[in-house]
Amino acid sequence: MLRGVTTSGMDLNDVLLAVERAAPVDAVKAVTRKIGVSLDARWVSFLVADMSGRALVRLVHVPIGDVSGARRQDEDVALVLPFDGGPQEQALRAQQVLVEEAGGQFVVRAPVTQRGEAIGLLEIALSVAPTDAAVQRVSQAAHTLAFVVIANRRHTDLFEWGQRTTPFTLAAEIQRRLLPPSFTCEADSFTLAAWLEPAASIGGDTFDYSLARDLLHLSITDAVGHGVHSALTATLGVSGLRNARRRGATLLEQAQAANQALIENAPDRSAFVTGILGRLDLRTGGLSLVNAGHPAPLLIRAGVAQLVALPVDRPFGVLRDKPYRETRLELRPGDRLVLLTDGMLERGAAAIDLPVRLQDLNDLHPRELVRVLGDLVLDVAGGNGALPDDACLLVLDWHGGHGDTRHTNAGADPDRATT
């Protein structure tokens, strides 16, 4: 029993029991109902972050009738609320709890976040102005809600359906499964965020990362071609890397495993994947890199962006026996490393002076930086999302201090958040 352990004035055991009793699609409702009762709220609402990163989505169970401007699936309704610079967007981006007086009530908005991943927003309307203690209770409740969403979205498509404001093609569905469950990760020694702007016909770009005890593995890859063929080629490359990594293989062994997976299983001989693989020693900041025919990373150090000179080896899926080479880079606290695919550099995106942009945006949290750069790529493509190729990037900030206690407030480090 967990009697005496509380969150936002609620007994934690009661919260967990309510979640387990509810169906996965009703788990959030079970928690928000308890939050509302504990705070004597007029109403409580959870908004999930849209997959585009440019809106919030209110999920509502409506047994009958239509909701204007909303999508509907069975008895669930998804209402998209695009970011407009208002308090909802501010609370999520700045990772702060905001209180607004409106219509004779006080609306408290708290980001629902876990390890820097902005999952959504908790809104609670109160009849009286909340005390500092009440605001803190809402913040703690929002953090609890993050774990409830993470646990229950494994068992239902409801949350992902709500987040998908644009229908996915089959190729996009395959590609989506190759990406890590969270696009953002904060740890004591680093902050990481990645993003993918898919083309109208998917181009096979992916990113991946995995955190071990003292190591961070990361990669960015680009499979040749478009559509389902490209997505399947990407699947072979990413799966080869993950399989080798999970067997404890070295960085060079991972590269060779991806190469072998494509040579032995690709649907035709023209299939290949370019990529950058990295393994960061969290104790020292030493970063080992392998470049398999991919655009060079960018390093922002002391506010200046520069290309990282790496020997370029063959893409994965080309030449069975030729070895790959590993290059060591020593990161310093304050460094920012940017991995990207050619969709960030070629065609219309070439009009973006990326080094200058990275220098200008160096104060942004990686979670916000990748979104802003994604917006820039869409703008130069005409703003309609019809990219000629995928645009993918992964941003890593190195802070140092591995093993220290991470400074957090309800799932995010407030000192790293964008103000």
N, C-alpha and C positions, 0 to 999 in steps of 0.2 A: 504493500500500500504506500501511496505517496501523500498521505494526509499531512497537512502543514506546509507542503510545498505549493506555492501559489504563483500565479502570473496574472497581473492586472486585477488583483483582488479575487481571482477565481482559484478554486482548488484544482491543481494540475491533474490530479487523478480523475476528477469529474470531467475535465475537458477531454482527456484521452478516452475516457469511457464513452462520452458523447460521440466522439469521432468514430470509434470502433463500432458503435451501435448503428451509426448512419451509413447509408450507401456511399461509395466514393463520390458520387455526384452531389451528395448532400452534406459532405463533411464540412465544407466551408460554412454552409448555412448553420450547421450545428454549433460551430464555434462562435460565429458572429452573434447568434441568438444569446449565447451565454455571456458574451461581452456586453451586449446591449442591456441585459438584465442587471449585470454587476455594476454598470455605470448609470443605470436609470436613464437610458438613452431614448430619444424619440424614434430614431431609426438608425440602422447600421447597414453599411454597404461595402462590398469588396469589388474592386475593379482590377482586372488582370491586364498586364502590359501586352499590347498588341505586338505581333511578331515583327512588324516593320520598325518598331521602336519609335513610332511617331504618333501614337495614340494610346488611350486606355479603353478597355472594353468592359461594359457592365453586363454581367451574366445574370439573367433573371429567369426563374421558373414561372411560366405563365400557362396554366392548363388550357385556357380558352382565349379567343380573341387575338387581334393583331396589334402589334406595337409599331407605330409609324417610324419609318427609317431604320428598322432593325432587321437583322437576319434571324431566321427561325429554323430550328431543327427539333422535330417532335414538339415537346412542350417547353423547350429551352429557347430563350431569346438572347441575342447578343446585340447590344447597342454600342456603336463605336463613338467615342468622344475624342476627336482629333486634338492634339496639343495646340493650344492657342496662347501660350505664355501665361496662363492663369495659375491659380493656386494649386491645382492638381498637378500640372507639369512642374511647377516650382518645387513642390514637396518631393516629387519623385527624383528630379534631377539633382537637387541640392541635398537629398537625403536628410530632410529636416521635417519635424512635425510642425504644421502650420495650423493656426486657429483663425477662423473668419466668422464675424458676426453678420448674419444675413437673415432677413425675414423673421426676426424675433427669436432666432435660435443661434447657437454657436456650433459651427461645423469644424470638427477636428479631423485633419487629414494626416495620416502617418504612412510612410513608405513601408511596404511589405518586402523585406530584403533579407537575403541570407548570403554571407560571404561576398557582399558587394553585388550580387545578382538582384536587379530590380524586378521582382516578380509582379508587383502591382501596388495597389494603394487601398488602405482601409479608411473609410469615412464614417464618422460617428457624429450625430447631431444631438446636442445637449440643450436643456432648457435654460441653464445658467452658465455663466462664464466658468470654464474649468480652471481649477487650481493647478499649480505646477505639478503637484503629485498626481492629479488626474491625467494630465498630459503625458506624464511618464508612464502611467498605467496603460494608456492607449498605445504608446510606443512599444511597450513590452508585449501587449496583446497582438500587435501587428507582426512582431518578430515571431511569436508563437504560430501565428497564422501562416507564415512563410513555410514552416516545417510541415504544417498540415497540407498545404498545397503540394509541396514537393513529394510527400509520401503518397498522396492520393491520386496525383496525375499519372502515376504508373499504372493505375487500374482502370482508367477511363480516358476517352478521347474528348471529353467535354471541354477541358481547359484549352487544349490545342485547337479544337474546333473554334472556340471563341476567339483565340488569338489570330486565326487565319482570316484576315479580311480580304485576301486575294486567293482564289482557288489555286491549288497546286496541280501541276501536270504530274504524270507518272514519273518522269525523270526527276522532278523536284522532290517528289516523295522519297525516292531512293536516296537522293543526295542528302535530304534532311536527316535521314537515319544515320548518316556517316558523321554528323556533327556531334560534339559533346553535349550532354544535357544542359549545361550552363555555359553561357557565352562570357561570363565574367567570374573571376576568382580573385579574392583578396586574401593575402597571407601576411604574416609579419614582415617578411623580407621582400615581397614583390606584390604588384598588382597586374593583373592580366585581363584583357578583354579582346574579343574578336567579333568580326561581322562579315556577313555575306550578302551582297546585293545580287540576287539571281537575275540572269538574262531571261528574255522571253522564251528562248530555247536554251535550256540549262547547259552550261559549259564545263561542268565537272570540277569546279573549285571546291576545296574543303580546307578546314583547319582542325587541329586536334591538340589536346594537352592532357597531361596526367601528372598528378603530384604524388611523389613517393616521400619517404621519410626525410631524406636529405637531397633529393633530386627533383627537378621539374623537367619533364619531357614535353616538347612542343613540336609542331610541324604545320606547314602550309603546303598544299599540293594543288596541281592543276592538270587534269586529265585532258588529253587531246580530243577535239571534236565537240559535238553538241548533242543534246537529247539523251535518250535512254542509253545509247551506245557509250557515250561519255560517262554517264552516271555509273554504268556497270564497270567500266575501266577504272573509275575512281574507287569503286568498292574493292576491287582487287588490290589496288595500291594501299589504301588505308588499312584494310584488313591484314595485309602482309606486315605492315608496320606495327599494328597493335598486337598481332599474334607473337611477333618476335619480342616486342617490348615486354609483354606479359610472361614470356619465358625467361626474362632477365637478360636478354641479349644486349651487347654493347651497341653504341650508336652506329658504328660501321656494319655490324651484323644486322641491325634493323634495316639499313639501306639495302644491303645485299638481299635480305629476305623479301623486301618489296619488289626489287628487281626480278627475283626468281619467281615470285607469285605471278607477275605479269607475263614473263617469258613462257611459263608453263601453262597458264590458264587463260590468257587473253583471247578473245574471240577471233582476232586476226592479227597479223604480224605488224600492222601499222599502229597498233595501240601502244601508247606510252604515257607516262605521267612525269611531269617535272615537280620539283619540290625542294624545300629547305627543311632539314631536320635539325633539332637542337636538343641539347641536354645540359641543364644548368645545375652546377653544384651550389646548393643553397648555403653551404657553410662558407664558401670563398668568393662566390660571384664569378667563378670560372665557367664560361659557356663554350661548349664544343658544338661546332656547326658542320653540316655537310650540305653542299649545294649540288643538286642533281638537275642541272640544266635550267635553273630557275632564276628570275630576276633577283639581284642582290638586295639584301636588307638595308635599311637605313638606321643609323645610330644618331640620336640627338644627345649630345654631351655639352654641358655648359651652354645650352641654348642654341647650339649650332648643329645643323643636320648634315650628315655626310654618309656616302655609301660605304658599306663594309666590304672591303676587298676580300673575296673568297675565290679559291680555285674552283672552276666550274667543271664538274664531271658530267657524265652522260645521264640522260633521264632514266627513270626506272622503266624497264621493259626493253632496253636496248643493250646488246652485247652481254652475254652471260657471265664471262669470267673476268672482265676488266675491273680492278678494284676501285673503291671510292676513297676519297681523301677527307681527313678531318682537320678542321682549323680551330684553334683555341682563341677566344676573345675574353679578356678580363674586364668584367663590368665594374663600374664604380657607382657608389650610391648617388642617385640623381639621374642616372642614365635611363634613356628610353630607347628600346629597340622596336623597330617596325618591320614586320614581315608582310609581303603583299604579293598579289598575282598580277599578271600583265593587264588585266582589266582595269587596274588602277593607273596604268601608265600609257596605254595605247589608244588609238582612235581619238574620240572626243576627249577622253580623260587626259590626253597628252597636253591639253590646254591648261590643266591645273599644274602650277609650279609646286609640286608636292614638297620638296625640301623647305620652301618658303612658308607654305601653309603649316607644315609641322612645327616650324619655329614659332609662328604666330599663335598656334593653338597649344603650345607646350604646357600651359597651366590647366588644361582640361583633364579630368579623370579619364583614363583609357576608355571606360564605358561610354562617355560622352564624345570622346575624340573619334572613335570609330563610326558613331552615328553621324557626326558632322561631315566627316570625309565621305561617307556613303551618300549624304545629301548632295555634296558637291559633284560627285560622279553622276548622280541622277540629273542634276541641273544641266551639266554640259551635254547630256544625252537627250535633252529636250524636256526633262521633267515628267515624262509619262511612264517611266520605269522600263521602257523598251531598250535595254542595254544590248549592244552587239555582242558582249561577252560578260561572264561573271566578273564581279569586282569583289575581291576578298582581302581582308587584312587582319593581322593579329598584332596587338600592341602590348609590350611588356615593360613595365616600370620596375627598376631595381632599386630597392631601398637599403638592403643589407640588414644585418641584425637578426639572422635566422636563429630561432629558438627563444627570442624575447616574447613577452606577452603582448599580443596584438591589442591595440587600443580600438575598441569598438563601442558602438551605441546602437543596439537593436539591429545588428547584422551588417553594419557598415562602419568604416572608419571615417568619422566626421572630418578629420584633418585632411583626408584625401579627396573628399567630395568636391565637385565643382560648385562654386558659390554663384 
